[in-house]
Structure formats: structure tokens, C-alpha cells
Amino acid sequence: MRDFSANHRWLSINTATVRAQWPLDRIIDECAARGIRAISPWRDQVAAVGLDDVAKRLRSTGIELSGYCRGGMFPASTAEGRQRALDDNRRAVDEAATLNAACLVLVVGGLPGALAGAPEHRDIAAARTDVRDGIAATLEYARSAGMPLAIEPLHPMYAADRACVNTLEHALDLCDALDPERSGALGVAVDLYHVWWDPKLQEQIARAGKERLLAFHVCDWLVPTRDMLNDRGMMGDGIIDIPRIRGWVEAAGFAGYSEVEIFSSENWWRRDGGEVLDACIERHRSSV
């Protein structure tokens, strides 16, 4: 297991962590000033600055992308809706390729309309079929662009609206069905906020292996958690045994960045952005 205590060489910042404080161009500059070598930006943040401008800024600073957020949201109740999702995912693949991202993260979606508060049906099995078919179609396009896809299983509390893939086992079942040759084109993003509780986590990380482990996201689970979406903790402030799980991930062959992704409307999003990044650096050394 790598020793992170001496430096933050393997720290990445998911740009949601300071999205409330700064636009993406400022985030890139602030990370570069602190020697943070990687980020994972969100598509809306890239669009606000401009794809070409972001690409140029990344090249000038030498900052890499540990991932790109996000594709997915495949389920729809009509053929037209499913095609719109596929078209959008192809655009996401193209953007990720332009930015030379390590992978495109897929948050696969739940019941159609549920994220807007108006679910159009209750058939989660149908939504999961849409997800499988959507990933299969997107994978073909992503292969041609050389962009790996990383399925991110989300905590079961998000099954209705954000992702009906809720365990690492389910995500890996999809990978094995759609990419049985383990080509590196399809894998998983292991986000500890979503999977830390899973009694099968260690065995499923081992099952994933180097070929499937495309991204590793860290934060902490607070007790109590005041908001299930926007009250993530800084590493070391909650109850996840992050070093233990990182040990499992690295034993399985992962040697990439630990990506800090914190949504925190009542705490970290209210602080100075520089304070947040400095805390990420310190906790990456002491608690990851």
C-alpha cells in the first residue's frame, strides 16, 4: 500500500468539492498553485468556461483528469427519450476525450422522471434494462474514441432517482456481461460514500481487479448525516475506514489517484475555497 503521508502526489480533486466557491478555471489555477496534479470536472462546469479553454488551461498547468463527470442517465419511457440519452452520452465521451480524461464516469439513472420529482412508472427492472442497453450502445462508441467507461454504483437511497445500480457486484455483473474480455474499456468507479457499507465490498473489489478499477473516490460518512445528498464529510471526520478500503483497492491492482468528492452545503461549501483545498491535502496525507 502506498504511503501518502509525505506528499499529495496521488490526490485528485473532484471539482464539485469547491464548485460553490469558484468557477472551473479558478479551480484549475488554485489546484496548480498547490501542486495538486489531477482533477475530475463536471460537464456543466466545463460548459460554463468552454471546452477548448478548459483543455488549454489543463495543458498549460499540466493537470490531469482522474475522471470526467458524468455520463449515464439512460432510462426513459419513450424510444425518443432513450435516444436523447445516447446522443448526450456520445457528447460526453467526446468531451472526455478532448480533455484526455482517464475515464467517463457513468451515473446510470433511475426511474424516468424521478429526478425531477415526477416518476413516470414504477418498473425498476425496466429502468435496469434501459441502463444495460444504454451502456452497451455507449460502449461501442466509447471504444472508437478510446475512452473507458466507469460505472459508479450509488447508495441504495438513490435507486429511484439517480442510479438503479447500487452495489459494486451489480456494476461488475454489467461489466462482465458487456465486456467479458476485460478489455479495459468498461469498469467501475468505487466511491466510498456509496459503497462503504457493503458486506461484499472486499470480495467485489478483488473481483474487479486492475482492469475494472478505473476510479477511486473518497470522502467520509458523517454520523449523523443531516442531508443524504449534500452532507458528505471530509476524510477523517466520519466513520468510513478509508485506509483499510484503499488497501483492498491497491491490493487488487489500482495505482491511480484518490479523488476527493465532497458535497457539503452546510459546511465545506460555505468555507473559503483555499481552506477547503488545503484541508483536502492534509487529510489525504493523514486519513486516506
Secondary structure as GFF3:
##gff-version 3
##sequence-region A 1 288
A	DSSP	beta_strand	11	14	.	.	.	ID=ss1
A	DSSP	three_ten_helix	15	18	.	.	.	ID=ss2
A	DSSP	alpha_helix	24	33	.	.	.	ID=ss3
A	DSSP	beta_strand	38	40	.	.	.	ID=ss4
A	DSSP	alpha_helix	43	49	.	.	.	ID=ss5
A	DSSP	alpha_helix	51	61	.	.	.	ID=ss6
A	DSSP	beta_strand	64	65	.	.	.	ID=ss7
A	DSSP	beta_strand	68	72	.	.	.	ID=ss8
A	DSSP	alpha_helix	79	98	.	.	.	ID=ss9
A	DSSP	beta_strand	104	107	.	.	.	ID=ss10
A	DSSP	three_ten_helix	114	116	.	.	.	ID=ss11
A	DSSP	alpha_helix	124	145	.	.	.	ID=ss12
A	DSSP	beta_strand	149	151	.	.	.	ID=ss13
A	DSSP	three_ten_helix	156	158	.	.	.	ID=ss14
A	DSSP	alpha_helix	168	178	.	.	.	ID=ss15
A	DSSP	beta_strand	186	191	.	.	.	ID=ss16
A	DSSP	alpha_helix	192	195	.	.	.	ID=ss17
A	DSSP	alpha_helix	201	212	.	.	.	ID=ss18
A	DSSP	beta_strand	213	218	.	.	.	ID=ss19
A	DSSP	alpha_helix	242	251	.	.	.	ID=ss20
A	DSSP	beta_strand	258	260	.	.	.	ID=ss21
A	DSSP	three_ten_helix	268	270	.	.	.	ID=ss22
A	DSSP	alpha_helix	273	287	.	.	.	ID=ss23
###
